[in-house]
């Protein structure tokens, strides 16, 4: 009996090690409490990075963001469409920058949801500021509510662009599909709420409407992605799994990041200071700079 339970837990832990987005502690989800604890970060990083090319490429035209929309029109348009795809790379989800330039977009999610999800990785953000590394931060409404002052500090720093990580951190489905035991949105109307409510919140707090959306858990169906686009945002995932839901240790993060290619989008987390994301970034970034890479925000390039 005990052995069987161990096997089940171990299987869940293995499954968890592959997750991309933070599974979080969504209020409407079962909590999977077997997440592997990575070694506590104790290494002092003494890397002395080389200076990197400072010139950013000229930005490509941004999508036409329409702040007003007709909910009923969207529901009529999409309510009768049946999704055939479910995952992190469904049709319409952007996963890289459309360029051969040696640039990388670091993206960090702040998932929110209880004490575990609402953390702030000060060491990570301080390092990005110290090294003047631009980054795109996908922030959930629950994290904003818990960290209002920090949110405003981040918003006031032009190094960062603040994007939309959803209102309740739910997988984006028009049929209520689940992943990691988190129930997704159940209808086009719930998709609209999940995307629009946090876009409205971020715009009201910063004066800037988000251009990009990433769902809680990074899962979508392709109809939900079309709804995101109709709301004026692009759904963005990744082609480099940087910290696997903040479960990777320092070396695993280093190994993931140093496999980046020109135009890579890296997914990591900024809400788990107790994990190794900062240490992994500090280990990999100097190597990437030496290899000739520089770092950009998502908005610096067209996405594909
Ligand atoms: Zn998340």
Boltz pocket constraint, residues with backbone or C-beta under 6 A from the ligand:
constraints:
  - pocket:
      binder: B
      contacts: [[A, 21], [A, 22], [A, 23], [A, 24], [A, 109], [A, 110], [A, 111], [A, 165], [A, 169], [A, 215], [A, 216], [A, 217]]
      max_distance: 6.0
